[in-house]
Amino acid sequence: MTISASFGCPFEGPVDPDRVLGLAEELVGYGAREIAFADTIGVAVPRQVGALVE
């Protein structure tokens, strides 16, 4: 599964990492075996990505 706009949304701005991780946990509960966090609009910096996947 891919979670699009994991770091920023063109309509709502920055995305709360806790919201993304909560969605990821929900997807695992549905049986997802692999989850990709997509930077759909290209706003993430390496530090943000590292913090999300730690």
C-alpha distance matrix in Angstrom:
0.0 3.8 6.7 9.5 13.0 12.4 16.1 18.0 18.2 20.8 22.1 22.0 22.3 21.1 18.1 19.0 17.0 17.7 15.9 12.7 13.1 14.0 10.9 9.0 11.7 11.4 7.8 9.4 12.3 10.6 9.9 6.5 8.0 6.2 4.8 6.3 8.9 10.2 14.0 14.1 17.9 18.9 20.5 19.3 21.7 21.3 22.6 19.9 17.1 19.1 19.7 16.2 15.1 18.5
3.8 0.0 3.8 6.0 9.5 9.2 12.7 14.5 14.8 17.3 18.9 18.9 19.0 17.8 15.2 16.6 14.9 16.2 14.3 10.9 12.2 13.7 10.6 9.2 12.7 12.7 9.8 11.8 14.8 13.5 13.3 9.9 11.1 8.4 5.5 4.6 6.0 6.6 10.3 10.4 14.1 15.2 16.8 15.8 18.5 18.5 19.9 17.1 14.5 17.0 17.8 14.3 13.8 17.5
6.7 3.8 0.0 3.8 6.7 6.0 9.8 11.4 11.7 14.7 16.0 15.5 15.7 14.4 11.6 13.0 11.7 13.0 10.9 7.6 9.8 11.1 8.2 7.8 11.5 11.5 9.6 12.2 14.8 14.1 14.7 11.6 13.3 10.8 7.2 6.1 5.2 5.9 8.9 9.2 12.5 13.9 14.8 13.9 16.9 17.3 18.3 15.1 13.1 15.9 16.0 12.4 12.9 16.6
9.5 6.0 3.8 0.0 3.8 5.4 8.5 9.1 8.9 11.4 13.1 13.3 13.3 12.8 10.7 13.2 12.6 14.7 12.4 9.5 12.4 13.9 11.1 11.3 15.0 14.9 13.2 15.9 18.4 17.5 18.2 15.1 16.7 13.9 10.5 8.3 6.6 4.9 6.7 5.8 9.1 11.0 12.3 12.3 15.7 16.8 18.2 15.0 13.4 16.8 17.0 13.8 14.9 18.6
13.0 9.5 6.7 3.8 0.0 3.8 5.5 5.4 5.5 8.3 10.3 10.2 9.7 9.2 7.8 10.8 11.0 13.6 11.5 9.2 12.6 14.3 12.2 12.9 16.5 16.7 15.7 18.4 20.7 20.3 21.3 18.2 19.7 16.9 13.2 10.7 7.8 5.8 5.3 4.8 6.7 8.7 9.2 9.7 13.3 15.2 16.3 12.9 12.2 15.8 15.8 13.0 14.9 18.4
12.4 9.2 6.0 5.4 3.8 0.0 3.8 6.0 7.8 11.3 12.9 11.8 10.8 8.8 6.5 8.5 7.6 10.4 9.0 6.2 9.3 11.5 10.1 10.4 13.8 14.7 14.1 16.2 18.7 19.0 19.8 16.7 18.0 15.1 11.3 9.2 5.7 5.6 5.8 7.5 9.4 10.1 9.7 8.7 12.0 13.2 13.7 10.2 9.3 12.7 12.3 9.3 11.4 14.7
16.1 12.7 9.8 8.5 5.5 3.8 0.0 3.8 7.1 10.3 12.3 10.9 8.7 6.2 5.3 7.7 7.4 11.0 10.4 8.5 11.3 13.8 13.1 13.5 16.7 17.9 17.6 19.5 22.1 22.5 23.3 20.3 21.2 18.2 14.5 12.1 8.3 7.7 5.9 8.1 8.4 8.4 6.8 5.8 9.1 11.1 11.4 7.8 8.2 11.7 11.2 9.2 12.0 14.9
18.0 14.5 11.4 9.1 5.4 6.0 3.8 0.0 3.8 6.7 8.8 7.7 5.4 4.4 5.1 8.7 9.9 13.1 11.8 10.7 14.0 15.9 14.9 16.0 19.2 19.9 19.6 22.0 24.3 24.4 25.6 22.6 24.0 21.0 17.3 14.8 11.2 9.7 7.2 7.8 6.9 8.0 6.3 7.4 10.9 13.7 14.2 10.8 11.7 15.2 14.6 12.9 15.8 18.6
18.2 14.8 11.7 8.9 5.5 7.8 7.1 3.8 0.0 3.8 5.4 5.3 4.8 6.2 6.7 10.4 12.3 14.9 12.7 12.0 15.7 16.8 15.3 17.0 20.2 20.1 19.8 22.7 24.6 24.3 25.8 23.1 24.9 22.2 18.4 16.2 13.0 11.0 9.1 8.0 7.1 9.8 8.9 10.8 14.5 17.3 17.9 14.6 15.2 18.8 18.1 16.0 18.7 21.8
20.8 17.3 14.7 11.4 8.3 11.3 10.3 6.7 3.8 0.0 3.8 6.0 5.9 8.7 10.2 13.9 16.0 18.6 16.4 15.7 19.5 20.5 18.9 20.5 23.8 23.5 23.1 26.1 28.0 27.4 28.9 26.1 27.9 25.1 21.5 19.0 16.0 13.4 11.1 9.1 7.0 10.1 9.8 12.7 16.2 19.4 20.3 17.3 18.0 21.7 21.3 19.5 22.1 25.2
22.1 18.9 16.0 13.1 10.3 12.9 12.3 8.8 5.4 3.8 0.0 3.8 6.0 9.4 10.5 13.9 16.6 18.6 16.0 16.2 19.9 20.3 18.8 21.1 24.0 23.3 23.3 26.6 28.0 27.4 29.3 26.9 29.1 26.7 23.1 21.0 18.1 16.0 14.2 12.3 10.7 13.8 13.1 15.7 19.1 22.3 22.7 19.5 20.5 24.0 23.1 21.1 24.0 26.9
22.0 18.9 15.5 13.3 10.2 11.8 10.9 7.7 5.3 6.0 3.8 0.0 3.8 6.7 7.7 10.7 13.8 15.5 13.2 13.9 17.6 17.9 16.9 19.4 22.0 21.6 22.1 25.2 26.4 26.4 28.4 26.2 28.4 26.1 22.3 20.5 17.3 16.0 14.2 13.3 12.0 14.5 12.9 14.8 18.1 21.1 21.0 17.6 19.0 22.2 20.8 18.9 22.1 24.7
22.3 19.0 15.7 13.3 9.7 10.8 8.7 5.4 4.8 5.9 6.0 3.8 0.0 3.8 6.5 9.7 12.5 15.0 13.4 13.8 17.2 18.3 17.6 19.6 22.4 22.6 23.0 25.7 27.4 27.5 29.2 26.7 28.4 25.8 22.0 19.8 16.3 14.9 12.5 12.2 10.4 12.1 9.8 11.7 14.8 18.0 17.8 14.7 16.4 19.6 18.4 17.0 20.3 22.7
21.1 17.8 14.4 12.8 9.2 8.8 6.2 4.4 6.2 8.7 9.4 6.7 3.8 0.0 3.8 6.6 9.1 11.9 11.1 11.3 14.4 15.9 15.8 17.4 20.0 20.8 21.3 23.6 25.5 26.1 27.6 25.0 26.4 23.8 20.0 17.9 14.2 13.5 11.2 12.1 10.9 11.6 8.8 9.5 12.3 15.2 14.5 11.2 13.3 16.2 14.7 13.5 17.0 19.1
18.1 15.2 11.6 10.7 7.8 6.5 5.3 5.1 6.7 10.2 10.5 7.7 6.5 3.8 0.0 3.8 6.2 8.7 7.4 7.6 10.8 12.1 12.0 13.7 16.3 17.0 17.7 20.0 21.7 22.4 24.0 21.5 23.2 20.7 17.0 15.4 11.9 11.9 10.7 11.8 11.8 12.8 10.6 10.4 13.3 15.4 14.7 11.0 12.3 15.1 13.3 11.4 14.7 17.0
19.0 16.6 13.0 13.2 10.8 8.5 7.7 8.7 10.4 13.9 13.9 10.7 9.7 6.6 3.8 0.0 3.8 5.4 5.3 6.7 9.0 10.1 11.1 12.8 14.7 15.8 17.1 19.0 20.5 21.8 23.4 21.3 22.9 20.8 17.2 16.3 12.9 14.0 13.3 15.0 15.3 15.8 13.5 12.4 14.6 16.1 14.6 10.9 12.5 14.5 12.0 10.2 13.7 15.3
17.0 14.9 11.7 12.6 11.0 7.6 7.4 9.9 12.3 16.0 16.6 13.8 12.5 9.1 6.2 3.8 0.0 3.8 5.3 5.1 6.2 8.5 9.9 10.5 12.3 14.2 15.3 16.5 18.5 20.1 21.2 18.9 20.0 17.9 14.5 13.8 10.6 12.5 12.4 14.8 15.8 15.7 13.7 11.6 13.4 14.0 12.4 8.9 9.8 11.4 8.8 6.5 9.9 11.6
17.7 16.2 13.0 14.7 13.6 10.4 11.0 13.1 14.9 18.6 18.6 15.5 15.0 11.9 8.7 5.4 3.8 0.0 3.8 5.4 5.1 6.0 8.5 9.7 10.4 12.2 14.1 15.2 16.5 18.5 20.0 18.4 19.8 18.3 15.2 15.4 12.8 15.2 15.7 17.8 19.1 19.3 17.4 15.4 17.1 17.5 15.6 12.3 13.0 14.0 11.0 8.7 11.5 12.6
15.9 14.3 10.9 12.4 11.5 9.0 10.4 11.8 12.7 16.4 16.0 13.2 13.4 11.1 7.4 5.3 5.3 3.8 0.0 3.8 5.5 5.1 6.2 8.6 9.9 10.6 12.4 14.4 15.4 16.8 18.8 17.1 19.1 17.7 14.5 14.7 12.1 14.0 14.8 16.1 17.6 18.5 17.0 15.7 18.1 18.9 17.7 14.1 14.4 16.1 13.7 10.8 13.4 15.2
12.7 10.9 7.6 9.5 9.2 6.2 8.5 10.7 12.0 15.7 16.2 13.9 13.8 11.3 7.6 6.7 5.1 5.4 3.8 0.0 3.8 5.4 5.1 6.2 8.7 9.9 10.6 12.5 14.3 15.4 16.8 14.6 16.2 14.4 10.9 10.9 8.4 10.6 11.8 13.5 15.4 16.2 15.2 13.6 16.1 16.5 15.9 12.3 11.7 13.7 12.0 8.6 10.6 13.2
13.1 12.2 9.8 12.4 12.6 9.3 11.3 14.0 15.7 19.5 19.9 17.6 17.2 14.4 10.8 9.0 6.2 5.1 5.5 3.8 0.0 3.8 5.3 4.9 6.2 8.6 9.7 10.5 12.4 14.3 15.3 13.4 14.7 13.3 10.4 11.3 9.6 12.7 14.4 16.5 18.6 18.9 17.9 15.6 17.5 17.2 16.1 13.0 12.1 13.1 11.1 7.8 9.0 10.9
14.0 13.7 11.1 13.9 14.3 11.5 13.8 15.9 16.8 20.5 20.3 17.9 18.3 15.9 12.1 10.1 8.5 6.0 5.1 5.4 3.8 0.0 3.8 5.4 5.1 6.3 8.7 9.9 10.7 12.7 14.5 13.4 15.5 14.9 12.3 13.8 12.4 15.2 17.1 18.6 20.7 21.6 20.6 18.7 20.9 20.9 19.7 16.4 15.8 16.9 14.7 11.5 12.7 14.3
10.9 10.6 8.2 11.1 12.2 10.1 13.1 14.9 15.3 18.9 18.8 16.9 17.6 15.8 12.0 11.1 9.9 8.5 6.2 5.1 5.3 3.8 0.0 3.8 5.4 5.0 6.2 8.7 9.8 10.7 12.7 11.2 13.7 13.0 10.2 11.7 10.7 13.1 15.4 16.3 18.9 20.1 19.7 18.3 20.8 21.0 20.6 17.1 16.0 17.7 16.1 12.5 13.5 15.9
9.0 9.2 7.8 11.3 12.9 10.4 13.5 16.0 17.0 20.5 21.1 19.4 19.6 17.4 13.7 12.8 10.5 9.7 8.6 6.2 4.9 5.4 3.8 0.0 3.8 5.4 5.0 6.3 8.6 9.8 10.7 8.7 10.5 9.6 7.1 9.1 9.0 12.1 14.9 16.3 19.3 19.9 19.8 17.9 20.0 19.6 19.3 16.2 14.5 15.7 14.7 11.0 10.9 13.5
11.7 12.7 11.5 15.0 16.5 13.8 16.7 19.2 20.2 23.8 24.0 22.0 22.4 20.0 16.3 14.7 12.3 10.4 9.9 8.7 6.2 5.1 5.4 3.8 0.0 3.8 5.4 5.1 6.3 8.8 9.9 9.2 11.0 11.3 9.8 12.5 12.6 15.9 18.6 20.1 22.9 23.6 23.2 21.1 23.0 22.3 21.6 18.7 17.1 17.7 16.3 12.9 12.6 14.3
11.4 12.7 11.5 14.9 16.7 14.7 17.9 19.9 20.1 23.5 23.3 21.6 22.6 20.8 17.0 15.8 14.2 12.2 10.6 9.9 8.6 6.3 5.0 5.4 3.8 0.0 3.8 5.4 5.0 6.5 8.9 8.9 11.8 12.5 11.0 13.8 14.0 16.8 19.6 20.5 23.4 24.6 24.4 22.8 25.1 24.8 24.3 21.2 19.7 20.8 19.4 15.9 15.9 17.8
7.8 9.8 9.6 13.2 15.7 14.1 17.6 19.6 19.8 23.1 23.3 22.1 23.0 21.3 17.7 17.1 15.3 14.1 12.4 10.6 9.7 8.7 6.2 5.0 5.4 3.8 0.0 3.8 5.2 5.0 6.5 5.5 8.7 9.3 8.2 11.2 12.3 14.9 18.1 18.8 22.0 23.2 23.7 22.1 24.5 24.0 24.1 21.1 19.0 20.3 19.6 15.9 15.4 17.9
9.4 11.8 12.2 15.9 18.4 16.2 19.5 22.0 22.7 26.1 26.6 25.2 25.7 23.6 20.0 19.0 16.5 15.2 14.4 12.5 10.5 9.9 8.7 6.3 5.1 5.4 3.8 0.0 3.8 5.3 5.0 4.6 6.7 8.3 8.4 12.0 13.5 16.7 20.0 21.2 24.5 25.2 25.6 23.5 25.4 24.4 24.4 21.7 19.4 20.1 19.4 16.0 14.8 16.7
12.3 14.8 14.8 18.4 20.7 18.7 22.1 24.3 24.6 28.0 28.0 26.4 27.4 25.5 21.7 20.5 18.5 16.5 15.4 14.3 12.4 10.7 9.8 8.6 6.3 5.0 5.2 3.8 0.0 3.8 5.4 7.2 9.7 11.9 12.0 15.5 16.8 19.8 23.0 23.9 27.1 28.1 28.3 26.5 28.5 27.7 27.4 24.6 22.6 23.2 22.2 18.8 17.9 19.6
10.6 13.5 14.1 17.5 20.3 19.0 22.5 24.4 24.3 27.4 27.4 26.4 27.5 26.1 22.4 21.8 20.1 18.5 16.8 15.4 14.3 12.7 10.7 9.8 8.8 6.5 5.0 5.3 3.8 0.0 3.8 6.0 9.3 11.5 11.8 15.2 16.9 19.4 22.7 23.1 26.5 27.9 28.5 27.0 29.4 28.8 28.9 26.0 23.8 24.9 24.2 20.6 19.7 21.9
9.9 13.3 14.7 18.2 21.3 19.8 23.3 25.6 25.8 28.9 29.3 28.4 29.2 27.6 24.0 23.4 21.2 20.0 18.8 16.8 15.3 14.5 12.7 10.7 9.9 8.9 6.5 5.0 5.4 3.8 0.0 3.8 6.2 9.2 10.6 14.3 16.7 19.3 22.9 23.5 27.1 28.1 29.0 27.2 29.2 28.2 28.6 26.0 23.4 24.2 24.0 20.6 19.0 21.1
6.5 9.9 11.6 15.1 18.2 16.7 20.3 22.6 23.1 26.1 26.9 26.2 26.7 25.0 21.5 21.3 18.9 18.4 17.1 14.6 13.4 13.4 11.2 8.7 9.2 8.9 5.5 4.6 7.2 6.0 3.8 0.0 3.8 5.7 7.0 10.5 13.2 15.7 19.4 20.1 23.8 24.6 25.6 23.8 25.8 24.8 25.4 22.9 20.2 21.1 21.3 17.8 16.2 18.7
8.0 11.1 13.3 16.7 19.7 18.0 21.2 24.0 24.9 27.9 29.1 28.4 28.4 26.4 23.2 22.9 20.0 19.8 19.1 16.2 14.7 15.5 13.7 10.5 11.0 11.8 8.7 6.7 9.7 9.3 6.2 3.8 0.0 3.8 6.9 10.4 13.5 16.2 19.9 21.1 24.7 25.0 26.1 24.0 25.6 24.0 24.8 22.8 19.7 20.2 20.8 17.6 15.3 17.5
6.2 8.4 10.8 13.9 16.9 15.1 18.2 21.0 22.2 25.1 26.7 26.1 25.8 23.8 20.7 20.8 17.9 18.3 17.7 14.4 13.3 14.9 13.0 9.6 11.3 12.5 9.3 8.3 11.9 11.5 9.2 5.7 3.8 0.0 3.8 6.8 10.1 12.8 16.4 17.8 21.4 21.4 22.7 20.5 22.1 20.6 21.6 19.7 16.4 17.2 18.2 15.1 12.7 15.4
4.8 5.5 7.2 10.5 13.2 11.3 14.5 17.3 18.4 21.5 23.1 22.3 22.0 20.0 17.0 17.2 14.5 15.2 14.5 10.9 10.4 12.3 10.2 7.1 9.8 11.0 8.2 8.4 12.0 11.8 10.6 7.0 6.9 3.8 0.0 3.8 6.6 9.5 13.1 14.5 18.0 18.2 19.3 17.2 19.1 18.0 19.0 16.7 13.6 15.0 15.7 12.3 10.7 13.9
6.3 4.6 6.1 8.3 10.7 9.2 12.1 14.8 16.2 19.0 21.0 20.5 19.8 17.9 15.4 16.3 13.8 15.4 14.7 10.9 11.3 13.8 11.7 9.1 12.5 13.8 11.2 12.0 15.5 15.2 14.3 10.5 10.4 6.8 3.8 0.0 3.8 6.0 9.6 11.3 14.7 14.7 16.0 14.1 16.0 15.2 16.7 14.4 11.2 13.2 14.5 11.3 10.1 13.7
8.9 6.0 5.2 6.6 7.8 5.7 8.3 11.2 13.0 16.0 18.1 17.3 16.3 14.2 11.9 12.9 10.6 12.8 12.1 8.4 9.6 12.4 10.7 9.0 12.6 14.0 12.3 13.5 16.8 16.9 16.7 13.2 13.5 10.1 6.6 3.8 0.0 3.8 6.8 9.0 12.1 11.9 12.7 10.7 13.0 12.7 13.9 11.2 8.5 11.2 12.0 8.8 8.8 12.6
10.2 6.6 5.9 4.9 5.8 5.6 7.7 9.7 11.0 13.4 16.0 16.0 14.9 13.5 11.9 14.0 12.5 15.2 14.0 10.6 12.7 15.2 13.1 12.1 15.9 16.8 14.9 16.7 19.8 19.4 19.3 15.7 16.2 12.8 9.5 6.0 3.8 0.0 3.8 5.4 8.7 8.9 10.4 9.4 12.2 12.8 14.7 12.0 9.7 13.0 14.2 11.4 11.9 15.7
14.0 10.3 8.9 6.7 5.3 5.8 5.9 7.2 9.1 11.1 14.2 14.2 12.5 11.2 10.7 13.3 12.4 15.7 14.8 11.8 14.4 17.1 15.4 14.9 18.6 19.6 18.1 20.0 23.0 22.7 22.9 19.4 19.9 16.4 13.1 9.6 6.8 3.8 0.0 3.8 5.7 5.2 6.7 6.3 9.5 11.0 13.1 10.5 9.1 12.8 13.9 11.9 13.2 16.7
14.1 10.4 9.2 5.8 4.8 7.5 8.1 7.8 8.0 9.1 12.3 13.3 12.2 12.1 11.8 15.0 14.8 17.8 16.1 13.5 16.5 18.6 16.3 16.3 20.1 20.5 18.8 21.2 23.9 23.1 23.5 20.1 21.1 17.8 14.5 11.3 9.0 5.4 3.8 0.0 3.8 5.7 8.1 9.3 12.7 14.5 16.7 14.0 12.9 16.6 17.5 15.3 16.6 20.2
17.9 14.1 12.5 9.1 6.7 9.4 8.4 6.9 7.1 7.0 10.7 12.0 10.4 10.9 11.8 15.3 15.8 19.1 17.6 15.4 18.6 20.7 18.9 19.3 22.9 23.4 22.0 24.5 27.1 26.5 27.1 23.8 24.7 21.4 18.0 14.7 12.1 8.7 5.7 3.8 0.0 3.8 5.9 8.5 11.9 14.6 16.6 14.2 13.9 17.6 18.5 16.8 18.6 21.9
18.9 15.2 13.9 11.0 8.7 10.1 8.4 8.0 9.8 10.1 13.8 14.5 12.1 11.6 12.8 15.8 15.7 19.3 18.5 16.2 18.9 21.6 20.1 19.9 23.6 24.6 23.2 25.2 28.1 27.9 28.1 24.6 25.0 21.4 18.2 14.7 11.9 8.9 5.2 5.7 3.8 0.0 3.8 5.9 8.7 11.3 13.7 12.0 11.7 15.2 16.5 15.5 17.1 20.2
20.5 16.8 14.8 12.3 9.2 9.7 6.8 6.3 8.9 9.8 13.1 12.9 9.8 8.8 10.6 13.5 13.7 17.4 17.0 15.2 17.9 20.6 19.7 19.8 23.2 24.4 23.7 25.6 28.3 28.5 29.0 25.6 26.1 22.7 19.3 16.0 12.7 10.4 6.7 8.1 5.9 3.8 0.0 3.8 6.7 10.1 11.7 9.7 10.6 14.0 14.7 14.0 16.4 19.0
19.3 15.8 13.9 12.3 9.7 8.7 5.8 7.4 10.8 12.7 15.7 14.8 11.7 9.5 10.4 12.4 11.6 15.4 15.7 13.6 15.6 18.7 18.3 17.9 21.1 22.8 22.1 23.5 26.5 27.0 27.2 23.8 24.0 20.5 17.2 14.1 10.7 9.4 6.3 9.3 8.5 5.9 3.8 0.0 3.8 6.7 8.1 6.2 6.8 10.2 11.0 10.7 12.9 15.3
21.7 18.5 16.9 15.7 13.3 12.0 9.1 10.9 14.5 16.2 19.1 18.1 14.8 12.3 13.3 14.6 13.4 17.1 18.1 16.1 17.5 20.9 20.8 20.0 23.0 25.1 24.5 25.4 28.5 29.4 29.2 25.8 25.6 22.1 19.1 16.0 13.0 12.2 9.5 12.7 11.9 8.7 6.7 3.8 0.0 3.8 5.5 5.5 6.6 8.9 10.2 11.1 13.0 14.7
21.3 18.5 17.3 16.8 15.2 13.2 11.1 13.7 17.3 19.4 22.3 21.1 18.0 15.2 15.4 16.1 14.0 17.5 18.9 16.5 17.2 20.9 21.0 19.6 22.3 24.8 24.0 24.4 27.7 28.8 28.2 24.8 24.0 20.6 18.0 15.2 12.7 12.8 11.0 14.5 14.6 11.3 10.1 6.7 3.8 0.0 3.8 5.5 5.2 6.1 8.6 10.0 10.9 12.2
22.6 19.9 18.3 18.2 16.3 13.7 11.4 14.2 17.9 20.3 22.7 21.0 17.8 14.5 14.7 14.6 12.4 15.6 17.7 15.9 16.1 19.7 20.6 19.3 21.6 24.3 24.1 24.4 27.4 28.9 28.6 25.4 24.8 21.6 19.0 16.7 13.9 14.7 13.1 16.7 16.6 13.7 11.7 8.1 5.5 3.8 0.0 3.8 5.5 5.1 6.1 8.7 10.2 10.6
19.9 17.1 15.1 15.0 12.9 10.2 7.8 10.8 14.6 17.3 19.5 17.6 14.7 11.2 11.0 10.9 8.9 12.3 14.1 12.3 13.0 16.4 17.1 16.2 18.7 21.2 21.1 21.7 24.6 26.0 26.0 22.9 22.8 19.7 16.7 14.4 11.2 12.0 10.5 14.0 14.2 12.0 9.7 6.2 5.5 5.5 3.8 0.0 3.8 5.5 5.2 6.2 8.8 10.2
17.1 14.5 13.1 13.4 12.2 9.3 8.2 11.7 15.2 18.0 20.5 19.0 16.4 13.3 12.3 12.5 9.8 13.0 14.4 11.7 12.1 15.8 16.0 14.5 17.1 19.7 19.0 19.4 22.6 23.8 23.4 20.2 19.7 16.4 13.6 11.2 8.5 9.7 9.1 12.9 13.9 11.7 10.6 6.8 6.6 5.2 5.5 3.8 0.0 3.8 5.5 5.2 6.4 8.7
19.1 17.0 15.9 16.8 15.8 12.7 11.7 15.2 18.8 21.7 24.0 22.2 19.6 16.2 15.1 14.5 11.4 14.0 16.1 13.7 13.1 16.9 17.7 15.7 17.7 20.8 20.3 20.1 23.2 24.9 24.2 21.1 20.2 17.2 15.0 13.2 11.2 13.0 12.8 16.6 17.6 15.2 14.0 10.2 8.9 6.1 5.1 5.5 3.8 0.0 3.8 5.5 5.4 6.1
19.7 17.8 16.0 17.0 15.8 12.3 11.2 14.6 18.1 21.3 23.1 20.8 18.4 14.7 13.3 12.0 8.8 11.0 13.7 12.0 11.1 14.7 16.1 14.7 16.3 19.4 19.6 19.4 22.2 24.2 24.0 21.3 20.8 18.2 15.7 14.5 12.0 14.2 13.9 17.5 18.5 16.5 14.7 11.0 10.2 8.6 6.1 5.2 5.5 3.8 0.0 3.8 5.6 5.5
16.2 14.3 12.4 13.8 13.0 9.3 9.2 12.9 16.0 19.5 21.1 18.9 17.0 13.5 11.4 10.2 6.5 8.7 10.8 8.6 7.8 11.5 12.5 11.0 12.9 15.9 15.9 16.0 18.8 20.6 20.6 17.8 17.6 15.1 12.3 11.3 8.8 11.4 11.9 15.3 16.8 15.5 14.0 10.7 11.1 10.0 8.7 6.2 5.2 5.5 3.8 0.0 3.8 5.8
15.1 13.8 12.9 14.9 14.9 11.4 12.0 15.8 18.7 22.1 24.0 22.1 20.3 17.0 14.7 13.7 9.9 11.5 13.4 10.6 9.0 12.7 13.5 10.9 12.6 15.9 15.4 14.8 17.9 19.7 19.0 16.2 15.3 12.7 10.7 10.1 8.8 11.9 13.2 16.6 18.6 17.1 16.4 12.9 13.0 10.9 10.2 8.8 6.4 5.4 5.6 3.8 0.0 3.8
18.5 17.5 16.6 18.6 18.4 14.7 14.9 18.6 21.8 25.2 26.9 24.7 22.7 19.1 17.0 15.3 11.6 12.6 15.2 13.2 10.9 14.3 15.9 13.5 14.3 17.8 17.9 16.7 19.6 21.9 21.1 18.7 17.5 15.4 13.9 13.7 12.6 15.7 16.7 20.2 21.9 20.2 19.0 15.3 14.7 12.2 10.6 10.2 8.7 6.1 5.5 5.8 3.8 0.0
